[in-house]
Amino acid sequence: MGFFDTVRRVLHIDNHPASEVAHAWGLDDEPEPGAEATEAGLYDRAQWQKKMKRILEGLPETKAEWTDLASDARALNLDPKWIEKIEIAEFTLLVRKAVSDRHFTEEEHRKLDVARDLIGISEERAEAILHAVVAEAEKFFGKKVDGA
């Protein structure tokens, strides 16, 4: 606290403890309550998301790992709405990857169907995502996507 003692003397703040000066300037030595938890929470979510992405990209071979991923989400107390948002985004990305070469294979169909089932996306919603992505790809390429 030597620096804050000097600041107090220079600014003639003799009646305020150094910690109040530090707090007023946002220079507290102590992190705010829950700051570590927030940082840890961000790290946990990033790691969970990375694991989910790896599992979805490796389907159908990685299907058995999904149960552990769901258990991890519960253990980390991840927000179900956040999980749903991330899963839908990743599913949409899988669809984009599948149609990126303008040829949608039977293997890609199976992979997406397994992903849809694991995530719990209804067939109607998955179909809507697929149609939107295919329409976007066809507009971009100016050609039809085979197999979609």
C-alpha positions as CSV (number, residue, x, y, z in Angstrom):
1,M,0.0,0.0,0.0
2,G,3.0,2.3,-0.2
3,F,1.9,3.8,-3.5
4,F,-1.5,4.6,-2.1
5,D,0.0,6.2,1.0
6,T,2.0,8.5,-1.3
7,V,-1.1,9.3,-3.4
8,R,-3.0,10.2,-0.2
9,R,-0.1,12.5,0.9
10,V,0.2,14.1,-2.6
11,L,-3.5,14.7,-2.9
12,H,-3.9,15.7,0.8
13,I,-6.4,12.8,1.4
14,D,-5.4,12.2,5.0
15,N,-8.8,11.4,6.2
16,H,-9.5,8.5,3.7
17,P,-7.8,5.1,4.0
18,A,-5.8,4.1,1.0
19,S,-8.3,1.3,0.2
20,E,-11.1,3.9,-0.3
21,V,-8.9,5.8,-2.8
22,A,-8.1,2.6,-4.6
23,H,-11.7,1.7,-4.7
24,A,-12.7,5.1,-6.0
25,W,-10.3,4.8,-8.9
26,G,-11.2,1.1,-9.6
27,L,-7.7,-0.1,-8.4
28,D,-8.8,-2.4,-5.6
29,D,-6.2,-5.0,-4.7
30,E,-9.0,-7.4,-4.1
31,P,-11.1,-8.7,-7.0
32,E,-14.8,-8.1,-6.7
33,P,-16.8,-11.0,-5.2
34,G,-17.4,-13.7,-7.8
35,A,-14.8,-12.4,-10.3
36,E,-12.9,-15.6,-10.2
37,A,-16.1,-17.6,-10.6
38,T,-17.0,-15.5,-13.7
39,E,-13.6,-16.1,-15.2
40,A,-13.8,-19.8,-14.3
41,G,-17.3,-19.9,-15.7
42,L,-16.1,-18.4,-19.0
43,Y,-13.3,-20.9,-19.2
44,D,-15.6,-23.9,-18.4
45,R,-18.1,-22.8,-21.0
46,A,-15.4,-22.4,-23.6
47,Q,-14.0,-25.9,-22.8
48,W,-17.5,-27.4,-22.8
49,Q,-18.2,-25.8,-26.2
50,K,-14.9,-27.0,-27.6
51,K,-15.7,-30.5,-26.5
52,M,-19.2,-30.3,-28.0
53,K,-17.8,-29.1,-31.3
54,R,-15.3,-32.0,-31.4
55,I,-18.0,-34.6,-30.6
56,L,-20.4,-33.2,-33.3
57,E,-17.7,-33.0,-35.9
58,G,-16.7,-36.6,-35.2
59,L,-20.1,-38.1,-35.5
60,P,-21.2,-40.8,-35.7
61,E,-18.1,-42.3,-34.2
62,T,-18.2,-40.0,-31.2
63,K,-21.9,-40.5,-30.4
64,A,-21.1,-42.3,-27.1
65,E,-19.4,-39.3,-25.7
66,W,-22.6,-37.2,-25.8
67,T,-23.8,-38.6,-22.4
68,D,-20.6,-37.4,-20.7
69,L,-21.0,-34.0,-22.4
70,A,-24.5,-33.6,-21.0
71,S,-23.3,-34.7,-17.5
72,D,-20.5,-32.1,-17.7
73,A,-23.1,-29.4,-18.6
74,R,-25.2,-30.3,-15.5
75,A,-22.1,-30.5,-13.3
76,L,-20.9,-27.0,-14.5
77,N,-24.5,-25.7,-14.0
78,L,-24.5,-24.3,-17.6
79,D,-27.6,-22.3,-18.5
80,P,-29.9,-24.5,-20.6
81,K,-30.8,-21.6,-22.9
82,W,-27.1,-20.9,-23.5
83,I,-26.6,-24.6,-24.3
84,E,-29.5,-24.6,-26.7
85,K,-28.2,-21.5,-28.5
86,I,-24.7,-23.0,-28.9
87,E,-26.0,-26.4,-30.0
88,I,-28.2,-24.8,-32.7
89,A,-25.4,-22.6,-33.9
90,E,-23.0,-25.6,-34.1
91,F,-25.7,-27.7,-35.9
92,T,-26.1,-24.9,-38.4
93,L,-22.4,-24.8,-38.9
94,L,-22.4,-28.5,-39.6
95,V,-25.1,-28.0,-42.2
96,R,-23.0,-25.2,-43.8
97,K,-19.9,-27.5,-43.9
98,A,-22.0,-30.3,-45.5
99,V,-23.2,-28.1,-48.4
100,S,-20.1,-26.0,-48.8
101,D,-18.9,-28.2,-51.7
102,R,-22.4,-28.1,-53.3
103,H,-22.7,-31.8,-52.9
104,F,-24.7,-33.2,-49.9
105,T,-23.7,-36.8,-49.4
106,E,-25.6,-39.6,-47.7
107,E,-22.9,-39.8,-45.1
108,E,-23.4,-36.1,-44.3
109,H,-27.2,-36.7,-44.1
110,R,-26.6,-39.4,-41.5
111,K,-24.1,-37.3,-39.5
112,L,-26.6,-34.4,-39.4
113,D,-29.5,-36.7,-38.4
114,V,-27.4,-38.1,-35.5
115,A,-26.5,-34.6,-34.4
116,R,-30.1,-33.5,-34.6
117,D,-31.2,-36.4,-32.5
118,L,-28.5,-35.9,-29.9
119,I,-29.1,-32.2,-29.6
120,G,-32.9,-32.7,-29.5
121,I,-33.8,-30.5,-32.5
122,S,-37.2,-31.3,-34.0
123,E,-37.2,-32.6,-37.5
124,E,-39.1,-29.5,-38.6
125,R,-36.6,-27.1,-37.1
126,A,-33.7,-29.1,-38.5
127,E,-35.4,-29.1,-41.9
128,A,-35.9,-25.3,-41.7
129,I,-32.2,-24.8,-40.9
130,L,-31.2,-27.1,-43.8
131,H,-33.5,-25.3,-46.3
132,A,-32.2,-21.9,-45.2
133,V,-28.6,-22.9,-45.5
134,V,-29.1,-24.6,-48.8
135,A,-30.9,-21.6,-50.2
136,E,-28.1,-19.4,-49.0
137,A,-25.5,-21.7,-50.6
138,E,-27.4,-21.9,-53.9
139,K,-27.7,-18.1,-54.0
140,F,-24.0,-17.7,-53.3
141,F,-22.8,-20.4,-55.8
142,G,-25.5,-19.7,-58.4
143,K,-26.0,-23.4,-58.7
144,K,-28.1,-26.1,-57.0
145,V,-26.8,-28.2,-54.1
146,D,-26.8,-31.9,-55.1
147,G,-28.5,-34.2,-52.7
148,A,-30.2,-31.6,-50.5
